[in-house]
Amino acid sequence: MLGMESIPISSLREITLLLSIKHPNVVHLREVVVGRSLDSIFLVMEYCEQDMASLLDNMPNPFTESQVKCIMLQIFKGLRYLHENFIIHRDLKVSNLLMNDKGLVKIADFGLSRPTHSHNPMTPCVVTLWYRAPEILLGDKNQTKAVDIWSAGCIMGELLLHKPLLPGKTEVHQLELIIDLLGTPNDQIWPNLSKLPALEKISLKKQPYNNLRHTFPWLSDAGLRLLNFLFMYDPSKRARARECCQSSYFREHPLPCEPDMMPSFPQHRLKRKNSPGEYDGKGANQAQDQASGLFDAAFDRIVKKRRA
């Protein structure tokens, strides 16, 4: 019998979650392959030709608004499924979005995911910095599905601008960028804000204006309403994935294109630039890239042995 104590808890968590979910907009786990020792565990996923980060880095022209709507609607459908099944992703970002040759967007990488009914305090060091919700930045350990919705808002802004919306360099800088975009929060719009741990050490800069319209001057009123709903400071008032799917933004022109009309760039597959927003404070993402390379080589050997 395999000794489960040798398997990292993050790996067990990801395997358990992936085995329990099935949705067109969530990556599908096909098989779990165990090597000669428990140090070698490989997750065999469905094949997706591209990831969103590589596309954004390499595509010659930005996504059209119709294509952005197609992507975001699929993300919200995937999040709706996860949230209705009591799963918080907790690391939603463009590099964790995959797309196959049929234009289907898949939410991937569930290593930081948690069930919503978990009674254990959640570490605040989750979600890549550029996509991190203000309640996490301010030390709230009571994380909800709203952290994924904030990340989705950052992704929507990035797709529309064709560049990261909030590319902070530190947690304090990230808060400053959020305030520059949305204005300074207070206890009136976010009850109990002043009780969050980080505010014992820092003071928020004063900025009274919401600058979303200035940042996205071409966006319709419905699009701005959706962004404002995604970026509500108070997590309890932030949009739900189900509400996002029903937004009038997706019913006005230009309408979302069909997934099979999404662009494909074969020459850009598997090309990914390192982003300073891939932040974990300890160089974990570099190690993750190295581990990914080791996985590819090891998995090739496993496949060859099976075919022999």
N, C-alpha and C positions, 0 to 999 in steps of 0.2 A: 504494500500500500504506500502511496506517495505521502511524504511528510509535509503537510500544509504549512508547518512552522517555518519552512525554508523559503516559501514564496513571499515576496514583498507584499505588504498589505495593499498597496496601490494597485498592484497587478491583479490580486484577487478581486478587488473592488471593481476594476474595469471589466474583468472577465465575467463576473456575476451580472453586472449591469447589461453588458452587451448580449449575453445569452438570454436576457429577459425582454429585450425590446426588438420590435420589427416594424419599420416604417420606411416608406420610399425616401424620406429626407433625413434618415439616420443611417450611418454606415452599418453594414451587416457583417456580423462575425460568422464566418463559415466553419471554422475549425480551430481547435486549440491543439498545438503540437508540442509535446514535451520531449526534450532531448534526452541524452544519457543521464543527465542529472537535472535537479530542479532549478539549477542556475540557468538552464536553457529552456525557456518557455516562449513559444512563438504563436502570435495571434494571426490567423490566416483570414484576412478581410476580403470583401468583394473588391474587385479591381476598379479603381477610378483613375481616369487618365490624367487629371489635372487637379491642382489645388488652387484656391483663390488667390493666395499670396503670390504664387508664381505668375499667374495671369496678370495681376495688377502690376507686378514688377516689369513684365516683358511685353504686354500687348501694346501695339503701336498707337491705338486710339482708345480713349476712355469708353467704358460701357455707356450705351445710350440710357436714357431714363426708363424706357420700356424694358430694357434688359435688367436694370437695377431693380425694377419692380418685380420682375420674374424671380430674381435671386432672393430678394427680401421676403416675398410671399412664401417661397419654399422654406426659408429659414424659420419664419413664424409658424408654418405648419409643423415643422420638425420640433420646434420648441413647445408648441401646443401639445403634441403627443407626449413629449418627455414630461412636461409639467403636469399633465393630466394623469400620468403614471407615477407621479411623486418623485421625479428625478430632477435635480438641479445640476446643470453641466459644470458651471463655475470656471470655465476657461474658454469661453467663446471668443474667437478671433478669426481673422481671414485665413490664417495658416491652418486652422482646424476645420476649414470648410473645403470639401472635395467636390469635384464635378466630373461626371462621366460623359461619354461621348453622345449621350442622349440629352444632355443639358440638365440632368437631375443633380441638384445640390444636396450634399450629404454632410450632416454634422458628425464630426469625428473627434477622437481623443477624449476618452472618458476617465482618464487617470485621476482627475481631481473631483469627479462627480460625487454627489451625496444624495441619499434619499431625503426628501423634505421632512420626514417624520423623525429624523435622527435627533436624539436628545443630547448628544455630545456637542460641546462648544466647537465651532468651526474656526480654524486658523484664519487670520486676516490676510495671510500671505498667499492669496490665490488670485487668479485672473491676471493675465499679462497686463502690465502697468497701463498701457494706452487704452485698455478696454475695461478698466477697473472702476466699479461704482463708487460714489462718494462715501457711502456708509462703510465700505470695506476700508477705504483710505483713512477714515476717521476711527477705525478700530472696533466697529460693531461686529461681534461674533455671532449675532443672531441673523445669519444670512438666509435670504428667502429666494424664491424664483425671480424676484425683481432684479437680482444681480445679472441674470442672463439677459433680461430685457434691456438694461442699460448697455450691456456689451453689444446687443443687436443694434441699438441706436448708434453706437460708435462705428459699427460696420456699415450701416446705411450711409452715414456721413462720409465715410472713407470711399465708398463706391461712387457716391455722387460727386465728390471732389477729386477723385483719383489720387488721393494722398491721405495719409492718416489725419483724422480730425483732431485728436488730442495727443500729440506725440511728446508726452512729458519725459523729463530726464530723471527726476526723482519723485517721490510721493508728494512732497510739498509743491514742486513745480506742476505736477499733475493736477493738484487741487487748484492752483492758480489758473491753469488753462481752462479748467471747468468753469471757474468763476468768471473768467474773461468772456466765456461763451454764454453763460446762463445767468450771470449775476450772483450776488452773495446770498446764500440761504440764511434763514433765521428760524427761531422757534415758532413763528406764526405760520409759516408755510411747511415747516418740518418739525412737528412737536418732539420735544426731548432732544433736539439737536445738541444743545449746550451740554448735555450729560454724556456725550460720546467721549471715549477715553483720550483721543488725540487732542481734543480741544483744551485739555489741561496743560498742554505743552506749547500749542501754537495758537495764533489768532488768524482768522480768515481775513484776507484783503477785502476792502470795501469797493464794490462795483455794482451799481444799482440797475444795470440794464441787461435785458435779454437780447443777445446779438445773433440769434439764429437767422432772422430775416436778412440781416446784413451779410452773414456768411453764405446764405443760400438765396440770393436775390431773385433767381429764376424759378424757385420752387413755388408751387401752387399753395393756396391757403390750406388745402387738405393735407399736402405733404408736410407743411410746417406744423399743423396740428398734430400729425402723427409723431414727428420728431419731438415736439414739446411733451407729448404723452410718454414717449420713451425715456425722456430726460427729466421726469419729475423727480425733484430732490427726495421727497418723502417716499420711501419704498412701498408703503402701503397704498399710495395713490398712483403709483406707476402703472403703466399699461399692462394688461394681461395678454398673453400670446393669442388667445382666442379673439380678443378685441382687436388686436393688430390685423389678424386675418380678415376681419370684417371692415377694415378702414375704408372710407370712401376714396382714399388716395388710389387704391387698386382698382377702382371702378370708373375713374375718370381718364380722359385721354392725356398722354398716350397710355393705352392699356398695357398690362404686362404681356410680353411676348410669350409664345409657347416655349417650353423648355427645349424642344428639339430645334428651335430657331436660334439658340444661344451660340455664340462664336466658339470655334475650337482652333487652337494653335498648336499642332503637333510638335513644331520645332521648339516650343518653349516648355514642353513637359519635363518635369523633374529638375528644372532650373529654379533655384530659390536663392535670393539674396538674403544675407544675414541682416536682420533688422534690429536697431537699438531698442525697439519696443518689445522685443522678446526678452522680457525682464524677469529675472527671478532672484537677483541679488547674489547668486553664488555660481553663476556660469552653468546653471543646470541645462540650459538649452543647447550649449555646445556639446556637453556630454550626451544629450539626447540625440543629437545629430550623429555623433560617433557610434552610439548604440544602434541607431537605425542602419548605418552602413554594415555593422557586424551582423545585424539581423538578416539583411539582404543576402550576404555571403553564406551565412549558416543555413538559411532557408533554401537557397539554391542547392546546397549539398544534400539537404534532406530530400528534396524533390528528385535529385538524380539517383539517390539510393533507392527511393521507392520505385523508380522506373526501371532500375537495373534488374 
